[in-house]
Amino acid sequence: MNITSIFSVLVFLLILTIIVYVHELGHFLTAKKFGVYCKEFAIGMGTKIWGRQKGETLYSVRALPMGGFVQMVGEDGELFKLNRDDQVWLEFSKNDKIAKIFFVQPQGVEMAIFVKIVALEKAVEPMSMQYVYNDELLTAQCENIVYCYDEKEDEQWIVANNRQFTNIKPSKKIIVLAAGATMNFIFGFIFLFASTWIGGVNIAPIIATDMSENTATSFVVGDEILSVDGKTFPDFSALQTYIKANPSKEVIIKVARDAKEVEITRTLIASESQQVTKNGVEVKTVGLLGVTYERNHTNIIAILKESIHAFIGMFEYIFFVLLSLFTGKIKLTNLTGFVGIAQQTNMVITAQTAAISLGAKMAEIGARLLGFAAFLSINIGAMNLLPFPALDGGRIVFALYEVIFRKKVSAKLETYVNIAGFLLLIFVFIAITIQDVIRLFRP
């Protein structure tokens, strides 16, 4: 693996981290808005390498820069349950509130007292507990989160019912669950706008560079295309459509040069391009002129229109790919995972550029990377909204059921369904990764 490949992997991981961060930030901000107790907000997975407690939330960075999560209390069903007459050890905080509950006598804790529980009031904050200590009935307030350790010393917790995700209104659940994808779409558009602004937009077909080695058919910088084969075009997009539709064709191009009209005869380049069509993934031959055009970086209206057009186009592409997957026109083997996306990142960085100066080359690569990040962000947002167990869309289905039928799905059933969905997703992820690796070493 060369330096460029290593750099590409690092860039991919940075892009993925940003996308996951904004996704989880959407969940986090809306959950906090609705009063859900968010225990941890983490970027990455695996072992914690950094963490800072701020208020009731631990903000952390994990060792593997792939993914992230918001730990919303009550997201996976009911929490730890205490029963009347349970005999436990209580540990109090500096505020004289119950902070920890042990079912086995804790070691190294001097101030824990052995009690018998009478009742735990946890409908709303602040929670309180009645218990018997030395034959005396006492009442004490609890911290907003009480950590519990069972006979196996596994850590669990108790939080007031009104602070649990499972107990907020189903309409609020839907907002929280959809907020992650919404943030992906918002930032996807921001990435697209930045990419279009840096890369510029084609407003007029004015030649910037010509990659042809045949000087007899070369354009001059500043030539403005007036017509092709006698046809005029209402805008730049129509011109590009005509050129793409005529690979290998010899065309007569009329240009304006120094207040004169000049005709150039040229054979369009035939280039293969992989496209998604109604028949699945197809390799099509398209025509190219072999030039770059002057791009405008200051026409905000044109940049905004181009960004919106590209934004809508990405949604159309994702919808068509999903539809083709369900109908069998596109196979799972055509999909790509982390390995393939990292490889695509390398292709984006190393793609040929017509820019001459280092600054112009860096700007072009940056624009391409922002466009690539936009597609990944929108893609991840759309995938998460699919009505599949373990995904946000699957959880939204359960919330919609609650709205329609005025009752919750069994917490155990929802947990089992989500676990099954998660395992299936892991299986698909592994299969796609294996396919990526095979493609990587295929000659």
C-alpha positions as CSV (number, residue, x, y, z in Angstrom):
1,M,0.0,0.0,0.0
2,N,1.5,3.3,-1.1
3,I,1.3,6.7,0.6
4,T,-1.6,7.8,-1.6
5,S,-3.6,4.8,-0.7
6,I,-3.0,5.3,3.0
7,F,-3.9,9.0,2.7
8,S,-7.1,7.9,0.8
9,V,-8.1,5.5,3.6
10,L,-7.5,8.3,6.2
11,V,-9.6,10.7,4.2
12,F,-12.4,8.1,3.9
13,L,-12.4,7.5,7.7
14,L,-12.5,11.3,8.3
15,I,-15.5,11.7,5.9
16,L,-17.2,8.7,7.5
17,T,-16.6,10.1,11.0
18,I,-18.1,13.5,10.0
19,I,-21.1,11.8,8.5
20,V,-21.8,9.6,11.5
21,Y,-21.2,12.6,13.8
22,V,-23.9,14.7,12.2
23,H,-26.2,11.8,12.1
24,E,-25.9,11.0,15.8
25,L,-26.0,14.7,16.6
26,G,-29.4,14.8,15.1
27,H,-30.6,12.1,17.4
28,F,-28.9,13.7,20.4
29,L,-30.2,17.2,20.0
30,T,-33.8,16.2,19.5
31,A,-33.7,13.6,22.3
32,K,-32.3,16.2,24.7
33,K,-35.0,18.7,23.5
34,F,-37.7,16.2,24.5
35,G,-36.1,15.5,27.9
36,V,-34.6,12.0,27.2
37,Y,-31.7,11.1,29.4
38,C,-28.7,10.7,27.1
39,K,-26.1,8.8,29.0
40,E,-23.3,8.9,26.3
41,F,-22.6,10.6,23.0
42,A,-19.8,8.7,21.3
43,I,-17.9,9.0,18.0
44,G,-16.4,5.7,16.9
45,M,-16.8,2.2,18.3
46,G,-14.8,-0.1,20.5
47,T,-12.6,0.9,23.5
48,K,-13.0,4.5,24.8
49,I,-9.8,6.5,24.3
50,W,-11.1,9.9,25.5
51,G,-14.1,11.0,27.5
52,R,-15.5,14.0,29.3
53,Q,-18.5,14.2,31.6
54,K,-20.6,17.3,31.0
55,G,-23.9,17.4,32.9
56,E,-25.6,14.0,32.7
57,T,-23.9,13.1,29.4
58,L,-20.5,11.5,28.8
59,Y,-18.9,12.8,25.5
60,S,-16.4,10.2,24.3
61,V,-14.2,9.2,21.4
62,R,-13.8,5.5,20.7
63,A,-10.8,3.6,19.2
64,L,-12.4,2.6,15.9
65,P,-13.3,5.6,13.7
66,M,-16.2,3.7,12.1
67,G,-19.6,4.6,13.4
68,G,-20.8,6.1,16.7
69,F,-23.8,6.2,18.9
70,V,-26.0,8.1,21.3
71,Q,-27.0,6.0,24.4
72,M,-30.5,7.1,25.1
73,V,-31.8,5.6,28.3
74,G,-34.8,3.4,27.6
75,E,-34.2,3.1,23.9
76,D,-33.9,-0.7,24.1
77,G,-36.9,-1.3,26.4
78,E,-37.4,-1.3,30.1
79,L,-34.6,-0.7,32.6
80,F,-33.5,-2.5,35.7
81,K,-36.4,-3.3,38.0
82,L,-36.4,-3.3,41.8
83,N,-39.0,-5.1,43.8
84,R,-40.5,-4.5,47.2
85,D,-38.6,-6.3,50.0
86,D,-35.4,-6.6,47.9
87,Q,-32.5,-6.4,50.3
88,V,-29.7,-4.3,48.9
89,W,-26.8,-2.0,49.8
90,L,-27.2,1.7,49.1
91,E,-24.4,4.1,48.3
92,F,-25.1,7.8,48.6
93,S,-23.6,10.7,46.7
94,K,-22.1,13.8,48.3
95,N,-25.6,15.4,48.0
96,D,-27.0,12.6,50.3
97,K,-28.9,11.1,47.3
98,I,-29.0,7.5,46.4
99,A,-26.4,7.0,43.7
100,K,-25.8,3.2,43.5
101,I,-27.6,0.0,44.5
102,F,-25.7,-3.3,45.1
103,F,-27.2,-6.7,45.4
104,V,-23.9,-8.0,46.7
105,Q,-22.0,-6.2,49.4
106,P,-19.6,-3.9,47.6
107,Q,-15.9,-4.0,48.3
108,G,-14.1,-0.8,49.2
109,V,-17.2,1.2,49.8
110,E,-17.3,2.5,53.4
111,M,-20.6,4.3,53.4
112,A,-22.9,1.7,51.9
113,I,-25.9,0.7,54.1
114,F,-27.9,-2.5,54.0
115,V,-31.6,-1.9,53.7
116,K,-34.9,-3.5,52.7
117,I,-36.7,-1.7,49.9
118,V,-40.3,-0.6,50.5
119,A,-41.1,1.5,47.4
120,L,-39.4,3.3,44.6
121,E,-41.2,6.4,43.2
122,K,-39.8,7.0,39.7
123,A,-42.7,8.3,37.6
124,V,-41.0,11.7,37.3
125,E,-37.8,13.4,38.6
126,P,-36.7,13.6,41.3
127,M,-37.0,9.9,42.1
128,S,-37.3,8.8,45.7
129,M,-37.0,5.6,47.6
130,Q,-38.6,4.3,50.8
131,Y,-36.6,1.7,52.7
132,V,-36.2,0.1,56.1
133,Y,-32.9,0.6,57.9
134,N,-32.3,-0.5,61.4
135,D,-36.1,-1.2,61.8
136,E,-36.8,2.5,60.8
137,L,-38.8,3.5,57.8
138,L,-36.8,6.2,55.9
139,T,-37.2,8.1,52.6
140,A,-34.3,9.5,50.4
141,Q,-34.1,11.2,47.1
142,C,-32.2,9.6,44.2
143,E,-29.8,11.0,41.7
144,N,-31.2,11.4,38.2
145,I,-29.6,8.1,37.3
146,V,-29.0,5.3,39.8
147,Y,-26.5,2.7,38.9
148,C,-27.5,-0.9,39.9
149,Y,-25.2,-3.9,40.2
150,D,-26.9,-7.4,40.3
151,E,-25.5,-10.6,41.8
152,K,-23.1,-10.9,38.8
153,E,-22.0,-7.3,39.3
154,D,-23.3,-6.3,35.9
155,E,-23.9,-2.6,35.7
156,Q,-27.4,-1.4,34.9
157,W,-29.4,1.7,35.8
158,I,-32.6,3.3,36.8
159,V,-34.0,6.6,35.4
160,A,-37.3,8.3,35.9
161,N,-40.0,7.1,33.6
162,N,-40.5,10.5,32.0
163,R,-36.8,10.7,31.0
164,Q,-36.8,7.3,29.2
165,F,-37.0,7.2,25.4
166,T,-39.5,4.4,25.4
167,N,-42.0,6.5,27.4
168,I,-42.0,9.7,25.3
169,K,-44.9,10.3,22.9
170,P,-44.6,8.2,19.7
171,S,-44.7,11.4,17.6
172,K,-41.6,12.6,19.5
173,K,-40.0,9.2,19.0
174,I,-40.5,9.5,15.2
175,I,-38.9,13.0,15.3
176,V,-35.9,11.7,17.2
177,L,-35.4,8.7,15.0
178,A,-35.8,10.7,11.8
179,A,-33.5,13.5,13.0
180,G,-30.3,11.5,12.2
181,A,-31.2,11.1,8.5
182,T,-32.5,14.6,8.3
183,M,-29.1,15.9,9.5
184,N,-27.4,13.7,6.8
185,F,-29.6,15.3,4.2
186,I,-28.9,18.9,5.4
187,F,-25.2,18.4,5.6
188,G,-25.3,16.5,2.3
189,F,-26.7,19.6,0.7
190,I,-24.1,21.8,2.4
191,F,-21.3,19.5,1.1
192,L,-22.9,19.7,-2.4
193,F,-23.2,23.5,-2.3
194,A,-19.5,23.8,-1.1
195,S,-18.4,21.4,-3.9
196,T,-20.3,23.3,-6.6
197,W,-19.0,26.7,-5.3
198,I,-15.4,25.5,-5.2
199,G,-15.6,23.6,-8.5
200,G,-17.7,26.3,-10.2
201,V,-20.6,26.0,-12.6
202,N,-20.7,26.0,-16.4
203,I,-22.8,28.9,-17.6
204,A,-21.4,29.3,-21.1
205,P,-19.4,26.7,-23.3
206,I,-16.2,28.7,-23.2
207,I,-13.1,26.5,-23.5
208,A,-10.6,26.6,-20.6
209,T,-8.2,23.8,-21.7
210,D,-8.0,21.3,-24.6
211,M,-6.5,17.9,-24.0
212,S,-6.2,17.0,-27.7
213,E,-2.7,16.5,-29.0
214,N,-3.8,17.2,-32.6
215,T,-3.0,20.9,-33.1
216,A,-5.0,21.0,-36.3
217,T,-8.2,20.3,-34.5
218,S,-7.4,22.1,-31.2
219,F,-9.4,24.8,-29.5
220,V,-7.9,28.0,-28.3
221,V,-8.4,29.1,-24.7
222,G,-11.4,31.4,-24.7
223,D,-13.2,29.9,-27.7
224,E,-17.0,29.9,-27.2
225,I,-18.9,27.1,-28.8
226,L,-21.8,28.5,-30.9
227,S,-23.1,25.3,-32.6
228,V,-22.3,21.6,-33.3
229,D,-23.2,20.2,-36.7
230,G,-25.3,23.3,-37.3
231,K,-27.3,22.8,-34.1
232,T,-27.6,25.5,-31.5
233,F,-28.4,24.7,-27.9
234,P,-30.5,26.7,-25.3
235,D,-28.0,26.0,-22.5
236,F,-24.8,24.2,-21.5
237,S,-26.7,21.1,-20.4
238,A,-28.3,20.6,-23.8
239,L,-24.9,20.8,-25.4
240,Q,-23.4,18.2,-23.1
241,T,-26.4,15.9,-23.7
242,Y,-25.8,16.0,-27.5
243,I,-22.1,15.3,-27.2
244,K,-22.6,12.4,-24.8
245,A,-25.2,10.9,-27.2
246,N,-22.7,10.8,-30.1
247,P,-19.5,8.9,-29.2
248,S,-16.9,8.5,-32.0
249,K,-18.9,10.8,-34.3
250,E,-17.0,13.3,-36.4
251,V,-18.6,16.7,-35.7
252,I,-18.2,20.2,-37.0
253,I,-18.0,22.7,-34.2
254,K,-18.4,26.5,-34.8
255,V,-16.7,28.7,-32.2
256,A,-16.4,32.4,-31.7
257,R,-12.7,33.5,-31.6
258,D,-11.5,37.0,-31.5
259,A,-14.8,38.4,-32.9
260,K,-14.7,35.8,-35.7
261,E,-16.4,32.5,-36.3
262,V,-14.1,29.5,-36.8
263,E,-15.1,25.9,-37.7
264,I,-13.3,23.0,-36.2
265,T,-13.8,19.4,-37.3
266,R,-13.3,16.9,-34.5
267,T,-14.0,13.2,-33.7
268,L,-15.7,12.9,-30.3
269,I,-14.0,10.6,-27.8
270,A,-15.8,7.3,-27.0
271,S,-15.6,6.6,-23.2
272,E,-17.2,3.8,-21.2
273,S,-19.3,4.9,-18.2
274,Q,-21.1,2.7,-15.7
275,Q,-24.7,3.8,-15.3
276,V,-27.8,2.6,-13.5
277,T,-30.7,2.1,-16.0
278,K,-34.1,0.5,-15.9
279,N,-32.4,-2.7,-16.8
280,G,-29.9,-2.6,-14.0
281,V,-26.2,-1.6,-13.9
282,E,-25.0,-1.2,-17.5
283,V,-21.8,0.0,-19.1
284,K,-22.6,2.6,-21.7
285,T,-20.4,4.3,-24.2
286,V,-20.7,8.1,-24.1
287,G,-19.1,10.9,-26.2
288,L,-16.6,13.4,-24.8
289,L,-15.2,16.5,-26.4
290,G,-11.9,16.3,-24.5
291,V,-11.9,19.8,-23.2
292,T,-12.6,21.6,-19.9
293,Y,-14.8,24.7,-19.8
294,E,-14.6,28.0,-17.9
295,R,-16.4,27.7,-14.6
296,N,-18.1,30.5,-12.7
297,H,-17.5,30.7,-8.9
298,T,-19.5,33.9,-8.1
299,N,-23.0,33.4,-9.6
300,I,-24.6,32.2,-6.3
301,I,-28.0,31.7,-8.0
302,A,-26.5,29.4,-10.6
303,I,-24.5,27.6,-8.0
304,L,-27.6,27.1,-5.8
305,K,-29.6,25.8,-8.8
306,E,-26.9,23.4,-9.7
307,S,-26.6,22.2,-6.1
308,I,-30.4,21.6,-5.9
309,H,-30.4,19.7,-9.2
310,A,-27.5,17.5,-8.0
311,F,-29.2,17.0,-4.6
312,I,-32.5,15.8,-6.2
313,G,-30.5,13.7,-8.7
314,M,-28.8,11.8,-5.8
315,F,-32.2,11.0,-4.3
316,E,-33.5,9.8,-7.6
317,Y,-30.4,7.6,-8.1
318,I,-30.7,6.1,-4.6
319,F,-34.4,5.4,-5.1
320,F,-33.8,3.7,-8.4
321,V,-31.0,1.6,-7.1
322,L,-33.2,0.4,-4.2
323,L,-36.1,-0.3,-6.5
324,S,-33.8,-2.3,-8.8
325,L,-32.5,-4.3,-5.9
326,F,-36.0,-5.3,-4.9
327,T,-36.9,-6.2,-8.5
328,G,-33.6,-8.1,-9.0
329,K,-32.3,-5.9,-11.8
330,I,-29.3,-5.0,-9.6
331,K,-27.7,-7.8,-7.6
332,L,-26.1,-7.5,-4.1
333,T,-22.8,-8.2,-5.8
334,N,-23.0,-4.8,-7.5
335,L,-23.1,-3.1,-4.1
336,T,-20.0,-1.9,-2.2
337,G,-19.0,-1.6,1.4
338,F,-16.3,0.1,3.5
339,V,-13.4,-1.5,1.5
340,G,-15.0,-0.5,-1.8
341,I,-15.8,3.0,-0.7
342,A,-12.3,3.5,0.5
343,Q,-11.1,2.4,-2.9
344,Q,-13.5,4.8,-4.5
345,T,-12.1,7.6,-2.3
346,N,-8.7,6.8,-3.7
347,M,-10.1,7.1,-7.2
348,V,-11.7,10.5,-6.4
349,I,-8.3,11.8,-5.1
350,T,-6.2,10.4,-7.9
351,A,-8.5,11.1,-10.9
352,Q,-6.9,13.0,-13.7
353,T,-7.2,16.7,-13.5
354,A,-6.7,19.4,-16.2
355,A,-5.7,22.0,-13.6
356,I,-2.1,23.3,-14.0
357,S,-1.2,25.1,-10.7
358,L,-1.0,23.2,-7.4
359,G,-3.7,25.4,-5.9
360,A,-6.1,24.7,-8.8
361,K,-5.4,21.0,-8.5
362,M,-6.1,21.0,-4.7
363,A,-9.3,22.9,-5.3
364,E,-10.5,20.4,-7.9
365,I,-9.7,17.5,-5.7
366,G,-11.4,19.2,-2.7
367,A,-14.5,19.8,-4.8
368,R,-14.7,16.2,-5.9
369,L,-14.2,15.0,-2.3
370,L,-17.0,17.2,-1.0
371,G,-19.3,15.9,-3.8
372,F,-18.4,12.4,-2.8
373,A,-19.0,13.1,0.9
374,A,-22.4,14.6,-0.1
375,F,-23.4,11.4,-1.9
376,L,-22.3,9.2,1.1
377,S,-24.1,11.4,3.6
378,I,-27.4,11.3,1.6
379,N,-26.9,7.6,1.0
380,I,-26.4,6.8,4.7
381,G,-29.4,9.0,5.6
382,A,-31.6,7.2,3.1
383,M,-30.5,3.7,4.0
384,N,-31.2,4.5,7.7
385,L,-34.8,5.4,6.9
386,L,-35.5,2.0,5.3
387,P,-38.3,0.2,7.2
388,F,-35.9,-2.6,8.2
389,P,-35.4,-3.8,11.8
390,A,-32.4,-2.3,13.7
391,L,-32.4,0.7,11.3
392,D,-34.0,4.0,12.3
393,G,-36.7,3.3,9.7
394,G,-37.6,0.0,11.4
395,R,-37.9,1.8,14.8
396,I,-40.1,4.4,13.2
397,V,-42.4,1.6,12.1
398,F,-42.9,0.5,15.7
399,A,-43.6,4.2,16.7
400,L,-46.2,4.4,13.9
401,Y,-47.8,1.3,15.2
402,E,-48.0,3.0,18.6
403,V,-49.6,6.1,16.9
404,I,-52.2,4.1,15.0
405,F,-53.2,1.4,17.5
406,R,-52.7,3.5,20.7
407,K,-50.5,0.8,22.3
408,K,-46.9,-0.1,22.4
409,V,-45.4,-3.2,20.8
410,S,-44.0,-5.6,23.4
411,A,-40.6,-4.4,24.5
412,K,-39.2,-8.0,24.2
413,L,-40.7,-8.4,20.7
414,E,-39.2,-5.2,19.5
415,T,-35.8,-6.1,21.0
416,Y,-35.8,-9.6,19.4
417,V,-36.8,-8.2,16.0
418,N,-34.1,-5.5,16.1
419,I,-31.5,-8.1,17.2
420,A,-32.5,-10.3,14.3
421,G,-32.3,-7.4,11.9
422,F,-28.9,-6.3,13.2
423,L,-27.5,-9.8,12.7
424,L,-28.8,-10.0,9.2
425,L,-27.2,-6.6,8.5
426,I,-23.9,-7.8,9.8
427,F,-24.2,-10.9,7.6
428,V,-24.8,-8.7,4.5
429,F,-22.0,-6.3,5.5
430,I,-19.5,-9.2,5.8
431,A,-20.7,-10.7,2.4
432,I,-20.3,-7.3,0.7
433,T,-16.9,-6.7,2.3
434,I,-15.7,-10.1,1.1
435,Q,-16.9,-9.2,-2.4
436,D,-15.0,-5.9,-2.1
437,V,-11.8,-7.7,-1.2
438,I,-12.3,-10.1,-4.2
439,R,-12.7,-7.1,-6.5
440,L,-9.6,-5.5,-5.0
441,F,-7.4,-8.5,-6.0
442,R,-9.2,-9.4,-9.2
443,P,-7.0,-8.7,-12.3
